[in-house]
């Protein structure tokens, strides 16, 4: 789909520029995006934690 094409184009451009790490942020609840990124070879590299203070 469109998202896959965009991400692959970005990856190709990064490689041409000599950049070999592609880091992104995705909310844990965004299952569609997480699935896309995993299909493109992204791996979980850490976990952010957040606490809302009333």
Secondary structure, DSSP 8 states (H G I E B T S, - for coil): -HHHHHHHHHHHHHHHTT---------TT-HHHHHHHHHTT-------------
